[in-house]
Amino acid sequence: MVREEVAGSTRTLQWRCVESRVDSKRLYYGRFVLSPLMKGQADTIGIAMRRALLGEIEGTCITRANSEKVPHEYSTIIGIEESVHEILLNLKEIVLRSNIYGVRDASICARGPKYVTAQDIISPPSVEIVDTTQHIANLTEPIDLCIGLQIRRDRGYRTKPTTNSQNGSYPIDAVSMPVRNANHSIHSYGNGNEKQEILFLEIWTNGSLTPKEALHEASRNLIDLFIPFLHAEEEDINFKENKNRFTLPIFTFQDRLTNLKKNKKEIPLKCIFIDQSELPSRTYNCLKRSNIHTLLDLLNKSQEDLMRIEYFRIEDVKEISDTLQKHFAIDLPKNQFLF
């Protein structure tokens, strides 16, 4: 992290991309600026954003390879230039783009002599190979190479289990990190209490996301982490002396609404977030990925709009409709979907 004193002027808080380039299919770069910030704010945002960029963004990767003809991970196969271990390392580097959840199957079936690349991977339609030229193996003789693959969407870095291969199934260290690196620098100007700062963020991605998409996703994930604090009960909590601890009351979604109605408080729709609505996690994640975060966002969508969301089912829309009717006596706008 670098600090630099520069001359500048006070402006309305804004952000923009000051540099963007594509070095290769698997290396994107972006530089962003946010200003003006009060003294100390740039460090707070920069540190949090860097951690979110590197650890909170989901990515898709190959997590396991299967081949019945391979005795162990460090064996070699006649007619293949690379060892099994080297092939597994090459599979680990394959960059994939997808919004799937759970495990998906893929495979490689090739006959030599052939230079096997990522283009030879047979994957589900929902999985996109970012760089089809990535090397996997070089078949130097007329032999068959058949490998079963497992693909998973996750986040961060997960080492393979210590219980290694079983029956020709080999786990691969999962690197579900679309952001290769992220740095922040701070430029300061002004004097004393009038001192202000400019935050610069540099982001390198592997091509499965652009730096701008990564910045947006990291920001959303940070917001989601802080949402519980925004929903904290506003009621006064009495701390009694000579008590080492106290218990916070646990409110369900219905309890919270009942209390608000009793106190005759108006509930702004934009202040009620969908994570309070006790929806199933799959439904909630689909809404979240479609940038639907509050009750106001949800009511701006018709039933037909919701059915256009990927992996959304008519049962999900029915459940949302029932929840809104139960807690708010509100119906979703209807187009062609009737229950």
VOPAGU-2260 file (C-alpha; in pm, 1 decimal, decimal comma):
REM VOPAGU-2260
SITE   aa  ch    i         X         Y         Z
SITE  MET   A    0       0,0       0,0       0,0
SITE  VAL   A    1     143,4     337,3    -107,6
SITE  ARG   A    2      73,5     686,2      25,7
SITE  GLU   A    3     145,2     995,7    -175,3
SITE  GLU   A    4      84,4    1366,1    -106,8
SITE  VAL   A    5     -73,1    1539,3    -407,5
SITE  ALA   A    6    -240,3    1869,7    -472,0
SITE  GLY   A    7    -612,0    1861,1    -544,5
SITE  SER   A    8    -950,5    2015,0    -492,1
SITE  THR   A    9   -1265,1    1909,1    -305,4
SITE  ARG   A   10   -1523,8    1738,7    -523,8
SITE  THR   A   11   -1846,2    1546,3    -478,4
SITE  LEU   A   12   -1778,1    1183,2    -383,6
SITE  GLN   A   13   -1752,3     977,3    -701,4
SITE  TRP   A   14   -1577,6     675,7    -850,1
SITE  ARG   A   15   -1457,0     600,4   -1200,2
SITE  CYS   A   16   -1237,3     363,1   -1395,8
SITE  VAL   A   17    -914,4     537,5   -1493,5
SITE  GLU   A   18    -746,7     244,0   -1670,6
SITE  SER   A   19    -865,4     -82,8   -1821,8
SITE  ARG   A   20    -688,4    -336,8   -2039,2
SITE  VAL   A   21    -689,1    -701,3   -2145,8
SITE  ASP   A   22    -337,4    -845,8   -2138,5
SITE  SER   A   23    -456,7   -1195,4   -2236,2
SITE  LYS   A   24    -765,0   -1415,0   -2217,0
SITE  ARG   A   25    -667,8   -1499,5   -1860,1
SITE  LEU   A   26    -539,2   -1162,8   -1740,1
SITE  TYR   A   27    -757,6    -853,0   -1715,2
SITE  TYR   A   28    -651,3    -531,7   -1540,9
SITE  GLY   A   29    -850,1    -238,2   -1409,2
SITE  ARG   A   30    -767,1      70,6   -1202,6
SITE  PHE   A   31   -1040,6     259,1   -1019,9
SITE  VAL   A   32   -1051,6     578,8    -817,3
SITE  LEU   A   33   -1285,9     691,6    -538,1
SITE  SER   A   34   -1272,2    1048,6    -406,8
SITE  PRO   A   35   -1279,6    1270,3    -209,4
SITE  LEU   A   36   -1265,9    1082,6     121,6
SITE  MET   A   37   -1203,4    1205,6     473,6
SITE  LYS   A   38    -875,4    1120,9     641,4
SITE  GLY   A   39    -865,7     748,6     728,3
SITE  GLN   A   40   -1162,8     647,5     515,8
SITE  ALA   A   41    -952,2     542,5     216,3
SITE  ASP   A   42    -760,4     291,1     427,9
SITE  THR   A   43   -1082,1     152,1     577,3
SITE  ILE   A   44   -1240,4     101,0     235,9
SITE  GLY   A   45    -920,9     -14,9      64,4
SITE  ILE   A   46    -838,9    -287,5     317,8
SITE  ALA   A   47   -1197,0    -419,3     330,7
SITE  MET   A   48   -1234,2    -413,4     -47,9
SITE  ARG   A   49    -905,4    -594,6    -106,1
SITE  ARG   A   50   -1003,8    -874,6     132,8
SITE  ALA   A   51   -1347,6    -901,2     -28,5
SITE  LEU   A   52   -1197,3    -910,9    -377,7
SITE  LEU   A   53    -954,5   -1189,0    -288,6
SITE  GLY   A   54   -1172,9   -1396,6     -58,5
SITE  GLU   A   55   -1544,9   -1329,0    -101,2
SITE  ILE   A   56   -1603,0   -1362,1    -477,0
SITE  GLU   A   57   -1720,5   -1697,9    -607,7
SITE  GLY   A   58   -1554,5   -1875,0    -896,8
SITE  THR   A   59   -1580,2   -2205,3   -1084,3
SITE  CYS   A   60   -1303,2   -2461,7   -1112,4
SITE  ILE   A   61   -1224,9   -2831,9   -1160,7
SITE  THR   A   62   -1210,2   -3005,7    -822,4
SITE  ARG   A   63   -1166,8   -3375,5    -910,6
SITE  ALA   A   64   -1044,4   -3599,2   -1193,3
SITE  ASN   A   65   -1132,6   -3965,6   -1244,1
SITE  SER   A   66    -950,8   -4229,6   -1448,7
SITE  GLU   A   67    -973,3   -4602,9   -1386,3
SITE  LYS   A   68    -649,6   -4683,4   -1571,8
SITE  VAL   A   69    -425,2   -4473,4   -1344,3
SITE  PRO   A   70    -273,3   -4663,2   -1046,8
SITE  HIS   A   71    -168,6   -4352,7    -847,6
SITE  GLU   A   72    -120,5   -3976,7    -879,9
SITE  TYR   A   73     254,0   -3987,9    -943,1
SITE  SER   A   74     249,4   -4260,3   -1207,2
SITE  THR   A   75     332,6   -4214,9   -1574,0
SITE  ILE   A   76     143,6   -4346,4   -1875,7
SITE  ILE   A   77     321,8   -4470,7   -2184,2
SITE  GLY   A   78     239,1   -4246,5   -2477,3
SITE  ILE   A   79     170,6   -3934,8   -2265,7
SITE  GLU   A   80     448,6   -3681,3   -2222,3
SITE  GLU   A   81     324,6   -3553,8   -1885,0
SITE  SER   A   82     293,0   -3751,0   -1562,2
SITE  VAL   A   83     -47,6   -3787,4   -1399,0
SITE  HIS   A   84      54,2   -3529,5   -1139,0
SITE  GLU   A   85     143,6   -3277,6   -1409,7
SITE  ILE   A   86    -190,8   -3334,9   -1584,8
SITE  LEU   A   87    -373,3   -3267,5   -1255,4
SITE  LEU   A   88    -177,7   -2944,0   -1211,6
SITE  ASN   A   89    -272,9   -2839,0   -1565,2
SITE  LEU   A   90    -640,7   -2911,8   -1491,4
SITE  LYS   A   91    -615,1   -2698,7   -1178,5
SITE  GLU   A   92    -518,4   -2398,1   -1394,9
SITE  ILE   A   93    -817,0   -2423,5   -1632,1
SITE  VAL   A   94   -1024,9   -2104,8   -1604,5
SITE  LEU   A   95   -1402,4   -2151,6   -1616,0
SITE  ARG   A   96   -1696,3   -1912,4   -1609,4
SITE  SER   A   97   -2033,8   -2020,8   -1474,0
SITE  ASN   A   98   -2313,5   -1927,4   -1234,8
SITE  ILE   A   99   -2398,1   -2286,2   -1142,3
SITE  TYR   A  100   -2415,9   -2412,9    -785,1
SITE  GLY   A  101   -2333,9   -2763,1    -670,0
SITE  VAL   A  102   -2125,7   -3020,4    -857,4
SITE  ARG   A  103   -2137,8   -3062,0   -1235,0
SITE  ASP   A  104   -1977,2   -3339,5   -1440,4
SITE  ALA   A  105   -1750,7   -3293,5   -1741,8
SITE  SER   A  106   -1507,1   -3514,7   -1931,3
SITE  ILE   A  107   -1211,9   -3535,9   -2167,7
SITE  CYS   A  108   -1200,3   -3801,8   -2439,2
SITE  ALA   A  109    -909,2   -3774,7   -2684,2
SITE  ARG   A  110    -703,4   -4008,9   -2900,3
SITE  GLY   A  111    -338,0   -3954,0   -2981,9
SITE  PRO   A  112    -121,0   -3845,4   -3124,8
SITE  LYS   A  113    -278,7   -3518,9   -3013,9
SITE  TYR   A  114    -208,2   -3200,9   -2823,7
SITE  VAL   A  115    -489,2   -3198,9   -2563,9
SITE  THR   A  116    -612,4   -2854,7   -2457,1
SITE  ALA   A  117    -907,1   -2708,3   -2267,1
SITE  GLN   A  118   -1099,2   -2714,4   -2594,6
SITE  ASP   A  119   -1122,4   -3093,5   -2557,6
SITE  ILE   A  120   -1319,4   -3064,9   -2232,6
SITE  ILE   A  121   -1682,8   -3169,3   -2279,1
SITE  SER   A  122   -1869,4   -2954,2   -2026,8
SITE  PRO   A  123   -2235,0   -2864,9   -1951,4
SITE  PRO   A  124   -2381,6   -2570,9   -2148,0
SITE  SER   A  125   -2383,8   -2362,1   -1829,6
SITE  VAL   A  126   -2003,8   -2381,4   -1803,9
SITE  GLU   A  127   -1785,8   -2168,2   -2031,9
SITE  ILE   A  128   -1414,4   -2227,5   -2086,1
SITE  VAL   A  129   -1241,4   -1888,8   -2082,7
SITE  ASP   A  130    -924,7   -1992,0   -2269,9
SITE  THR   A  131    -963,0   -2301,9   -2485,8
SITE  THR   A  132    -588,6   -2303,4   -2566,9
SITE  GLN   A  133    -480,1   -2395,8   -2212,2
SITE  HIS   A  134    -254,7   -2699,9   -2222,4
SITE  ILE   A  135    -355,3   -3026,7   -2053,3
SITE  ALA   A  136    -144,1   -3307,5   -2203,0
SITE  ASN   A  137      53,8   -3415,0   -2508,1
SITE  LEU   A  138     -36,2   -3759,6   -2643,6
SITE  THR   A  139     266,9   -3880,0   -2839,0
SITE  GLU   A  140     127,2   -4221,8   -2940,1
SITE  PRO   A  141    -211,5   -4353,6   -3068,5
SITE  ILE   A  142    -362,7   -4409,9   -2723,4
SITE  ASP   A  143    -694,4   -4304,9   -2569,4
SITE  LEU   A  144    -710,1   -4051,7   -2287,1
SITE  CYS   A  145   -1040,3   -4055,8   -2097,6
SITE  ILE   A  146   -1079,6   -3845,8   -1784,6
SITE  GLY   A  147   -1396,2   -3772,7   -1588,4
SITE  LEU   A  148   -1407,9   -3428,5   -1423,8
SITE  GLN   A  149   -1606,3   -3265,5   -1146,1
SITE  ILE   A  150   -1672,3   -2890,6   -1161,3
SITE  ARG   A  151   -1781,9   -2685,0    -862,0
SITE  ARG   A  152   -1861,1   -2320,1    -792,0
SITE  ASP   A  153   -1713,1   -2199,6    -465,0
SITE  ARG   A  154   -1498,5   -1923,5    -322,9
SITE  GLY   A  155   -1142,8   -1894,8    -195,4
SITE  TYR   A  156    -880,3   -2169,9    -194,2
SITE  ARG   A  157    -949,8   -2520,2     -69,3
SITE  THR   A  158    -670,1   -2775,1     -46,0
SITE  LYS   A  159    -747,0   -3130,4    -150,5
SITE  PRO   A  160    -827,3   -3379,0     128,5
SITE  THR   A  161    -537,7   -3560,5     292,1
SITE  THR   A  162    -717,1   -3886,7     213,4
SITE  ASN   A  163    -591,6   -3875,2    -141,0
SITE  SER   A  164    -712,3   -4078,1    -435,8
SITE  GLN   A  165    -958,1   -4364,6    -417,6
SITE  ASN   A  166   -1040,4   -4600,6    -703,1
SITE  GLY   A  167    -884,3   -4377,9    -965,2
SITE  SER   A  168   -1049,4   -4059,6    -831,8
SITE  TYR   A  169    -803,6   -3775,3    -771,4
SITE  PRO   A  170    -898,7   -3453,4    -582,3
SITE  ILE   A  171    -752,6   -3126,1    -709,6
SITE  ASP   A  172    -674,9   -2816,3    -504,3
SITE  ALA   A  173    -972,7   -2589,2    -572,4
SITE  VAL   A  174    -878,0   -2232,0    -662,6
SITE  SER   A  175   -1214,7   -2054,0    -686,7
SITE  MET   A  176   -1062,6   -1705,7    -702,7
SITE  PRO   A  177   -1147,9   -1495,2   -1009,5
SITE  VAL   A  178    -929,3   -1212,1    -872,8
SITE  ARG   A  179    -559,7   -1286,2    -913,1
SITE  ASN   A  180    -442,5    -981,5    -719,0
SITE  ALA   A  181    -571,0    -654,9    -576,3
SITE  ASN   A  182    -386,0    -350,9    -441,3
SITE  HIS   A  183    -488,3     -13,5    -308,4
SITE  SER   A  184    -300,6     312,9    -282,2
SITE  ILE   A  185    -391,5     638,4    -109,8
SITE  HIS   A  186    -320,7     990,3    -232,9
SITE  SER   A  187    -363,0    1268,7      23,9
SITE  TYR   A  188    -409,1    1644,0     -15,7
SITE  GLY   A  189    -491,9    1937,2     208,1
SITE  ASN   A  190    -362,9    2026,3     554,1
SITE  GLY   A  191    -464,2    1945,0     911,0
SITE  ASN   A  192    -832,1    1883,1     968,7
SITE  GLU   A  193    -901,7    1970,9     604,2
SITE  LYS   A  194    -693,8    1679,2     479,9
SITE  GLN   A  195    -871,0    1456,4     227,7
SITE  GLU   A  196    -780,6    1137,8      46,9
SITE  ILE   A  197    -819,2     970,2    -291,6
SITE  LEU   A  198    -839,2     590,8    -303,1
SITE  PHE   A  199    -699,3     398,2    -599,3
SITE  LEU   A  200    -786,7      30,1    -645,2
SITE  GLU   A  201    -596,4    -197,7    -883,2
SITE  ILE   A  202    -757,1    -530,8    -975,5
SITE  TRP   A  203    -620,7    -820,3   -1181,9
SITE  THR   A  204    -864,5   -1101,4   -1275,7
SITE  ASN   A  205    -829,9   -1437,7   -1451,4
SITE  GLY   A  206   -1078,6   -1352,7   -1727,8
SITE  SER   A  207   -1382,5   -1522,5   -1574,4
SITE  LEU   A  208   -1482,8   -1177,0   -1448,4
SITE  THR   A  209   -1379,0    -830,6   -1560,2
SITE  PRO   A  210   -1224,9    -605,5   -1291,1
SITE  LYS   A  211   -1539,9    -392,7   -1297,3
SITE  GLU   A  212   -1760,0    -700,7   -1241,6
SITE  ALA   A  213   -1529,7    -813,1    -960,4
SITE  LEU   A  214   -1550,9    -470,3    -794,5
SITE  HIS   A  215   -1930,8    -478,0    -815,4
SITE  GLU   A  216   -1950,1    -833,9    -678,0
SITE  ALA   A  217   -1710,7    -759,2    -389,7
SITE  SER   A  218   -1911,5    -447,3    -299,2
SITE  ARG   A  219   -2236,9    -645,6    -296,2
SITE  ASN   A  220   -2081,3    -914,6     -77,1
SITE  LEU   A  221   -1957,0    -655,6     172,2
SITE  ILE   A  222   -2304,2    -498,9     186,7
SITE  ASP   A  223   -2457,3    -842,1     252,9
SITE  LEU   A  224   -2216,6    -897,0     543,5
SITE  PHE   A  225   -2325,6    -570,3     708,5
SITE  ILE   A  226   -2701,1    -609,7     650,4
SITE  PRO   A  227   -2760,2    -782,6     989,3
SITE  PHE   A  228   -2624,8    -473,8    1167,7
SITE  LEU   A  229   -2863,3    -250,7     972,0
SITE  HIS   A  230   -3154,5    -462,7    1095,7
SITE  ALA   A  231   -3059,8    -451,5    1462,0
SITE  GLU   A  232   -3355,6    -380,5    1688,6
SITE  GLU   A  233   -3386,3     -14,0    1778,4
SITE  GLU   A  234   -3542,7     -91,8    2113,4
SITE  ASP   A  235   -3338,7       9,9    2418,4
SITE  ILE   A  236   -3158,3    -275,1    2591,1
SITE  ASN   A  237   -3127,8    -230,5    2968,1
SITE  PHE   A  238   -2789,3    -333,9    3102,4
SITE  LYS   A  239   -2816,3    -435,2    3466,8
SITE  GLU   A  240   -2524,9    -380,7    3701,0
SITE  ASN   A  241   -2338,1    -680,3    3839,4
SITE  LYS   A  242   -2436,6    -881,8    3530,3
SITE  ASN   A  243   -2154,0   -1026,2    3325,5
SITE  ARG   A  244   -2370,9   -1096,8    3026,0
SITE  PHE   A  245   -2710,3   -1033,8    2873,2
SITE  THR   A  246   -2921,3   -1221,8    2620,5
SITE  LEU   A  247   -3044,1   -1050,1    2306,1
SITE  PRO   A  248   -3407,7   -1123,6    2222,9
SITE  ILE   A  249   -3452,1   -1342,0    1915,7
SITE  PHE   A  250   -3718,5   -1213,0    1677,3
SITE  THR   A  251   -3859,8   -1392,2    1380,6
SITE  PHE   A  252   -3964,7   -1202,8    1072,8
SITE  GLN   A  253   -4328,7   -1214,0    1187,0
SITE  ASP   A  254   -4237,7   -1094,6    1540,1
SITE  ARG   A  255   -4055,9    -794,4    1398,6
SITE  LEU   A  256   -4351,2    -691,6    1181,9
SITE  THR   A  257   -4597,5    -741,1    1468,7
SITE  ASN   A  258   -4389,1    -520,3    1699,6
SITE  LEU   A  259   -4363,0    -249,1    1438,7
SITE  LYS   A  260   -4738,1    -256,3    1379,3
SITE  LYS   A  261   -4808,2    -235,1    1752,7
SITE  ASN   A  262   -4585,1      71,1    1776,4
SITE  LYS   A  263   -4766,6     215,1    1474,9
SITE  LYS   A  264   -4443,9     268,6    1286,3
SITE  GLU   A  265   -4451,3     303,1     912,1
SITE  ILE   A  266   -4234,4      41,5     738,0
SITE  PRO   A  267   -4052,5     179,8     432,2
SITE  LEU   A  268   -4041,5     -96,4     173,5
SITE  LYS   A  269   -3683,0      -9,8      80,9
SITE  CYS   A  270   -3578,4     -78,1     442,3
SITE  ILE   A  271   -3710,3    -435,7     448,8
SITE  PHE   A  272   -3454,2    -674,7     301,2
SITE  ILE   A  273   -3544,2   -1009,3     147,2
SITE  ASP   A  274   -3305,8   -1197,1     377,1
SITE  GLN   A  275   -3561,2   -1130,6     655,1
SITE  SER   A  276   -3843,0   -1298,5     469,0
SITE  GLU   A  277   -3751,5   -1657,0     567,0
SITE  LEU   A  278   -3736,8   -1769,3     203,9
SITE  PRO   A  279   -3544,7   -2088,6     115,7
SITE  SER   A  280   -3174,3   -2025,9      58,0
SITE  ARG   A  281   -3194,8   -2126,1    -309,9
SITE  THR   A  282   -3474,7   -1876,7    -375,6
SITE  TYR   A  283   -3293,1   -1605,9    -180,5
SITE  ASN   A  284   -2967,2   -1662,8    -374,0
SITE  CYS   A  285   -3148,8   -1641,9    -709,7
SITE  LEU   A  286   -3307,0   -1309,9    -608,6
SITE  LYS   A  287   -2977,8   -1177,4    -477,0
SITE  ARG   A  288   -2793,6   -1261,0    -801,0
SITE  SER   A  289   -3062,6   -1064,4    -987,1
SITE  ASN   A  290   -2995,1    -755,8    -769,9
SITE  ILE   A  291   -3320,8    -793,6    -577,5
SITE  HIS   A  292   -3229,4    -703,0    -219,5
SITE  THR   A  293   -3528,5    -524,3     -66,2
SITE  LEU   A  294   -3904,7    -563,5     -60,8
SITE  LEU   A  295   -3928,0    -258,6    -285,8
SITE  ASP   A  296   -3699,1    -428,2    -541,4
SITE  LEU   A  297   -3919,0    -738,2    -528,2
SITE  LEU   A  298   -4247,5    -552,2    -573,0
SITE  ASN   A  299   -4105,7    -375,8    -877,3
SITE  LYS   A  300   -4094,9    -718,4   -1046,8
SITE  SER   A  301   -4393,6    -900,2   -1187,9
SITE  GLN   A  302   -4437,7   -1276,0   -1166,2
SITE  GLU   A  303   -4333,4   -1295,6   -1529,3
SITE  ASP   A  304   -4014,7   -1098,5   -1450,9
SITE  LEU   A  305   -3927,1   -1342,0   -1173,4
SITE  MET   A  306   -3977,2   -1642,3   -1400,6
SITE  ARG   A  307   -3710,7   -1500,8   -1632,6
SITE  ILE   A  308   -3450,6   -1539,2   -1355,2
SITE  GLU   A  309   -3213,9   -1826,1   -1428,1
SITE  TYR   A  310   -3294,1   -2146,9   -1236,6
SITE  PHE   A  311   -3615,5   -1990,7   -1101,3
SITE  ARG   A  312   -3921,5   -2215,1   -1094,0
SITE  ILE   A  313   -4292,3   -2142,0   -1080,1
SITE  GLU   A  314   -4292,9   -2300,8    -731,3
SITE  ASP   A  315   -4046,3   -2032,7    -617,4
SITE  VAL   A  316   -4275,8   -1755,5    -741,2
SITE  LYS   A  317   -4567,6   -1920,5    -563,2
SITE  GLU   A  318   -4370,1   -1933,2    -238,7
SITE  ILE   A  319   -4273,6   -1565,6    -266,9
SITE  SER   A  320   -4634,8   -1473,0    -338,7
SITE  ASP   A  321   -4756,8   -1668,6     -33,9
SITE  THR   A  322   -4493,0   -1506,7     189,2
SITE  LEU   A  323   -4588,0   -1154,8      80,3
SITE  GLN   A  324   -4956,3   -1228,0     130,9
SITE  LYS   A  325   -4897,7   -1381,1     473,5
SITE  HIS   A  326   -4676,6   -1107,9     617,9
SITE  PHE   A  327   -4786,7    -797,3     429,0
SITE  ALA   A  328   -5120,5    -876,2     263,2
SITE  ILE   A  329   -4947,6    -775,4     -61,7
SITE  ASP   A  330   -4963,7    -952,5    -396,3
SITE  LEU   A  331   -4696,9    -963,0    -663,6
SITE  PRO   A  332   -4796,1    -787,9    -987,4
SITE  LYS   A  333   -4938,2   -1056,7   -1215,5
SITE  ASN   A  334   -4894,9   -1095,1   -1587,4
SITE  GLN   A  335   -4954,0   -1436,0   -1732,6
SITE  PHE   A  336   -4869,9   -1661,3   -1436,6
SITE  LEU   A  337   -5171,8   -1741,3   -1224,1
SITE  PHE   A  338   -5190,1   -1967,7    -922,8
